[in-house]
Amino acid sequence: MNINVRRLLYFAIFALYLLHNDFWLWNDPTMVLGLPVGLVYHIGFCLAAMALMALLVNYTWPAELDDDEQAP
Amino acid sequence: MTTTIIFIYLGIVLCIGLLSNRLFRGTGEDYFVASRSIGPFLLLMSLFGTNMTAFAILGASGEAYHRGIGVFALMPSASALIIPTVFFFIGTRVWALGKKHDFLTQVQYFRQRWDSDGFGLLLFVVMIALLIPYLLIGVMGGGITLAEITKGQIPQWAGGLLVCLVVLTYVSFGGMRGTAWANAFQTMVFMILGGVAFFVIIDKLGGLDNAIAQVSAKHPDLLIRGEHISPLKMLSYTCIPLSVGMFPHLFTHWLTAKSARTFRWPLIFYPLCIAIVWLPSVLLGLFGHLDFPGLKGPMANSVLVKMIDMHAPGVLAGLLAAGVFAAIMSSLDSQVLSISNMFTQDIVRHYRKDSPLSEKSQVLWGRIFVFFIFAITYGLSLISARSIFTLAVWSFTGFASLFPIIVAAIFWRRSTKTGAFASVITVAVLWCYFFFQGWKIPGYTVGMSGAMPVALILAASAVAIVVGSLLSKPPQESTLEKFF
């Protein structure tokens, strides 16, 4: 496994955590897709978290746990 | 009609739990962790169902009624990132350690990790104390739902009792396998029926655009975060989902997985499940202002049930109420089973002086404790009147603040029992301090600064374990060899 990919994805967790705090939308009454933009942003955030989990599972899976499982 | 459907639903759940008893192998490991045989789909449904309580269904809509859309940012979206991340880094490793050393409870792991009976006992007491308010949420939520749906014909005390009896029966007979099966069924029920409820009510309100426009005209402040939630509160609130790292019932569910790979799909789909359940709850809480303006404090917890009763006709109202019941019971069962597991393994089995506790006796003790835990919880629910959301947040605060302990146990070889003791005692002292300062104040934050107490207690807990460990003798090499 590429160590840089692992580092990048771990950093992505931190970056996404920071993006959770969308201070810039705090008082924004704009509507997007019929819903307040502050709500749409966080629905998108959930989908981004799902995508990140898929990447983590596929590229940084702790293979040693699978090895342990196969051990007698 | 509504009551009949709820009773039919409860009957189905009972049957699922009882059917699972046919696969029961008669061992303690099978009763408490289903012989570590649960696959990806059941693991996702049981992890998610266990974590989604009346807090998500009733508490979130009640809170959105008061605070608006910001509730979605406050809790579910942070959880969508943090909870699966904790499962990824902690849950998978706990599963591997549990499999290797035959652990059935958290206390067994921590006791051996730091080679300390005293620490195991301290943690046991703290865990039980923190879990009781969480159990109350389920029993109270069941009572509120049934009382609202039947317009008081079935009083709150009877609804709570009914929930206790049903869950008691299928947990007693089915153990963890029955709980996982019932959880999977109930999680699917509340996800599907939650969606149906949302679309039916939105349709009756004249469509989503119309409902949003009406809220915008009457309460535009609810469509932004504005004054309802401060940025500091939202930032510090992100500590709350760390509680999943220390919940005893989730720890037990991790141990049920068939293999480490079983975690893969649950990790990916957990954030989606969160959005599917919380979004309708938050929006319907918001729209509650259109039909039921002026609800004060905990009264808003029943806004969702009131809307179902008003907008959904007979059969549908019964089905939707069953969905709320599903969410409530799918948490209560795992919590009660995990406490029963802790009493059986960590007290009866561990401190037994004479012969080892037989497999049959473990199951018997487990069932006895399930009964007593329900009896005590039900009794407490009759005298408790706190807001569901508030109860949950205080419980979560305690568990989240203990998070540094599991991180240190898994990843930090130099951590010691002194550090672990220091951390738990720090959490207990600070939690009590903040609880007595703020439990009567809705939306309490530290010095009313906007910072949630959990952020400070968590930080203090982390400092305590680091300082306590560094100031004490390093752990023995023989202990470390077992865990690293």
Boltz contact constraints between the chains, C-beta under 6 A:
constraints:
  - contact:
      token1: [A, 13]
      token2: [B, 85]
      max_distance: 6.0
  - contact:
      token1: [A, 16]
      token2: [B, 81]
      max_distance: 6.0
  - contact:
      token1: [A, 20]
      token2: [B, 78]
      max_distance: 6.0
  - contact:
      token1: [A, 21]
      token2: [B, 235]
      max_distance: 6.0
  - contact:
      token1: [A, 23]
      token2: [B, 231]
      max_distance: 6.0
  - contact:
      token1: [A, 26]
      token2: [B, 225]
      max_distance: 6.0
  - contact:
      token1: [A, 27]
      token2: [B, 224]
      max_distance: 6.0
  - contact:
      token1: [A, 27]
      token2: [B, 226]
      max_distance: 6.0
  - contact:
      token1: [A, 29]
      token2: [B, 224]
      max_distance: 6.0
  - contact:
      token1: [A, 34]
      token2: [B, 208]
      max_distance: 6.0
  - contact:
      token1: [A, 34]
      token2: [B, 209]
      max_distance: 6.0
  - contact:
      token1: [A, 36]
      token2: [B, 69]
      max_distance: 6.0
  - contact:
      token1: [A, 36]
      token2: [B, 223]
      max_distance: 6.0
  - contact:
      token1: [A, 38]
      token2: [B, 69]
      max_distance: 6.0
  - contact:
      token1: [A, 39]
      token2: [B, 69]
      max_distance: 6.0
  - contact:
      token1: [A, 39]
      token2: [B, 72]
      max_distance: 6.0
  - contact:
      token1: [A, 42]
      token2: [B, 72]
      max_distance: 6.0
  - contact:
      token1: [A, 42]
      token2: [B, 73]
      max_distance: 6.0
  - contact:
      token1: [A, 42]
      token2: [B, 77]
      max_distance: 6.0
  - contact:
      token1: [A, 43]
      token2: [B, 275]
      max_distance: 6.0
  - contact:
      token1: [A, 45]
      token2: [B, 77]
      max_distance: 6.0
  - contact:
      token1: [A, 46]
      token2: [B, 77]
      max_distance: 6.0
  - contact:
      token1: [A, 46]
      token2: [B, 80]
      max_distance: 6.0
  - contact:
      token1: [A, 46]
      token2: [B, 271]
      max_distance: 6.0
  - contact:
      token1: [A, 46]
      token2: [B, 275]
      max_distance: 6.0
  - contact:
      token1: [A, 49]
      token2: [B, 80]
      max_distance: 6.0
  - contact:
      token1: [A, 49]
      token2: [B, 81]
      max_distance: 6.0
  - contact:
      token1: [A, 49]
      token2: [B, 271]
      max_distance: 6.0
  - contact:
      token1: [A, 50]
      token2: [B, 271]
      max_distance: 6.0
  - contact:
      token1: [A, 50]
      token2: [B, 272]
      max_distance: 6.0
  - contact:
      token1: [A, 53]
      token2: [B, 84]
      max_distance: 6.0
  - contact:
      token1: [A, 53]
      token2: [B, 267]
      max_distance: 6.0
  - contact:
      token1: [A, 53]
      token2: [B, 268]
      max_distance: 6.0
  - contact:
      token1: [A, 54]
      token2: [B, 268]
      max_distance: 6.0
  - contact:
      token1: [A, 56]
      token2: [B, 88]
      max_distance: 6.0
  - contact:
      token1: [A, 57]
      token2: [B, 264]
      max_distance: 6.0
  - contact:
      token1: [A, 57]
      token2: [B, 267]
      max_distance: 6.0
  - contact:
      token1: [A, 65]
      token2: [B, 92]
      max_distance: 6.0
  - contact:
      token1: [A, 65]
      token2: [B, 96]
      max_distance: 6.0
  - contact:
      token1: [A, 65]
      token2: [B, 260]
      max_distance: 6.0
  - contact:
      token1: [A, 66]
      token2: [B, 260]
      max_distance: 6.0
  - contact:
      token1: [A, 68]
      token2: [B, 96]
      max_distance: 6.0
  - contact:
      token1: [A, 69]
      token2: [B, 259]
      max_distance: 6.0
  - contact:
      token1: [A, 69]
      token2: [B, 260]
      max_distance: 6.0
